[in-house]
Every structure is written in structure tokens, then in C-alpha cells.
Amino acid sequence: MTNMKLGLRGKINLLVVGVGIICSLTIAIISSYKSSESLEKLATSQLKSSSIMMKDNVESYFESLENFTKKLSKDRLIEGLFIAFEGAYYGGAYPDEKDNNILSSSYLTNDKIYGDRVRKVSKDFGMKNIILASLTGPIVMVSSMDKKAHLLGRHLLSGELKDSNLSKCFKNAAESDGSKLFIQILKS
């Protein structure tokens, strides 16, 4: 190779190109860092907003459940339901403290009278099921069609469901002074 001597002009041009490359790289690195930082802040902000919105939705859902339950507790339909279905249960002379198949003619008659109205109320409030249990533990009415008796006739204190979340909720409610609402979410 021939030894090239750069003149002053060549050295200045080389210096300008070098400084330009260094400046461009510096700007690219800083821009990349700032962009990454901004995206991270944006993502964090959106996640916080989403979590606040989800929290509000959950609180609103439980508030609506509480309002629904308070309305139902004063509803004459529910009172009539409970009397009719509890009467059908105890009138059937089922053994105490065990699970029973209570799909009797009395139960089916009550379901014909009340069933559609209760299912409509349940649907209107976005609930999958309304369950009535006697204070002694048996589930005497479910609003959903429970032909296989997954819940209907089950004893919450000594039957198959005795260790379930539903049983825990029932026990908490039974032991309370009645001033607190107990809601239990069951996995389907």
C-alpha cells in the first residue's frame, strides 16, 4: 500500500465523519433507551389502569350481589319458596344429617309453581343459581335444573358437601348474628 498522507482538509473531513458517526450512535443509543423507558412506563400505567378497572368491576359485582341478596331476603316470593320447598323436604320425612334424593312429586309440583319465576330472577341478576338451605343443613331448593341432584338434597353439615366452600359459607352464615352477608363463589 502506498503511504497516503492526508492533508489538513482530509483530516478535517475524517474528523467530521468520525464525530458524525459518534453523535449518530450516541443519539441512537439514547433514543433507544428513552423509547424503551417510555414504553415501560406506558405499559406499567396501562396495567395499573386495568387492575383498577378490574378491581372496580369485582367490587361492583359483589355490591350488586349484596343488593340482590338484601332484596331477596325481603321478597315474599322467596319466603313462599322457602316455606313450600322446606315443607316438601320435611313432609317427605327424609333421614336427617345425610344426603337425600328429594326429587319427589311435592318438589316437582313446587318447581312447576315457582321454578320459572326463580330462574328468571336468577338470570335477571346474572346469577347461575339460587340455593335455599334449611338451618339444619339440607339444601331444599336450587333454582337451576338439578335433575341429577348435585346440590339438591345434599346435607351441608354431614353429607358429601360437608368439606366444601359452600358448606363453609353456610356454617359462617349460620353462626353469625345475621347482620353480615356471606357470599361464596363456587367453581363450576
TAJONOR-V846266 format. One record per pair of residues at least 4 apart in sequence whose ideal C-beta (glycine too) atoms are under 8 Angstrom apart, sorted by the first residue. I is the first residue (numbers start at 1). J is the second residue. If there is no record, write none. Layout:
BEGIN
i->(I/I)
j->(J/J)
END
This chain:
BEGIN
i->(6/6/6/7/8/9/10/11/12/13/14/15/16/17/18/19/20/21/22/23/24/25/26/27/28/29/30/31/32/33/34/35/36/37/38/39/40/41/42/43/44/45/46/47/48/49/50/51/52/53/54/55/56/57/58/59/60/61/62/62/63/64/64/64/65/65/65/65/66/66/66/67/68/68/68/69/69/69/70/70/71/72/72/72/73/75/76/77/77/77/77/77/78/78/79/80/80/81/81/81/81/81/81/82/82/82/82/83/84/84/84/84/85/85/85/85/85/85/85/86/86/86/86/87/87/88/88/88/88/88/88/88/88/89/89/89/89/89/89/89/90/90/91/92/92/92/92/92/94/94/94/94/95/96/97/97/97/97/97/98/98/98/99/99/99/99/99/99/100/100/100/101/101/102/102/102/102/102/102/103/103/103/103/103/103/104/105/106/107/107/108/109/110/110/110/111/114/115/115/116/117/118/118/118/118/119/119/119/120/121/121/121/122/122/122/122/122/122/123/127/128/128/129/129/129/129/130/130/130/131/131/131/131/131/131/132/132/132/132/133/133/133/133/133/133/134/134/135/136/137/137/137/137/137/137/138/138/138/138/139/139/139/139/139/139/141/142/142/142/146/146/146/149/149/150/151/151/154/154/154/155/155/155/155/156/156/156/156/156/156/156/157/157/157/157/158/161/161/162/163/164/164/165/165/165/165/166/166/166/167/168/168/169/169/169/169/170/171/172/172/173/176/176)
j->(10/11/14/11/12/13/14/15/16/17/18/19/20/21/22/23/24/25/26/27/28/29/30/31/32/33/34/35/36/37/38/39/40/41/42/43/44/45/46/47/48/49/50/51/52/53/54/55/56/57/58/59/60/61/62/63/64/65/66/183/67/68/125/126/69/125/127/183/70/181/183/71/72/125/127/73/181/183/74/181/75/78/121/130/78/79/80/81/114/117/118/121/82/132/83/84/114/85/110/114/118/132/141/86/132/140/141/87/88/110/113/114/89/107/110/114/132/140/141/90/132/134/140/91/106/92/102/104/106/107/109/110/140/94/102/107/134/138/140/153/94/134/106/100/102/104/106/107/100/102/138/153/100/136/137/155/157/158/159/155/158/159/153/154/155/159/160/161/138/153/155/149/153/107/138/140/149/152/153/107/108/147/149/152/153/108/109/110/111/152/112/113/114/115/141/115/118/119/143/120/121/122/130/141/143/123/143/144/124/125/130/143/127/128/129/130/143/144/127/143/144/188/142/143/144/151/141/142/143/139/141/142/143/151/166/139/140/141/142/137/138/139/140/156/170/138/140/174/157/155/156/157/158/159/170/153/154/155/156/151/152/153/154/155/156/152/146/151/152/150/151/152/153/154/154/161/166/159/160/161/159/160/161/162/161/162/164/166/167/170/171/162/167/170/171/162/166/167/167/167/168/186/169/184/185/186/170/184/186/171/172/184/173/182/183/184/174/175/176/182/182/180/182)
END
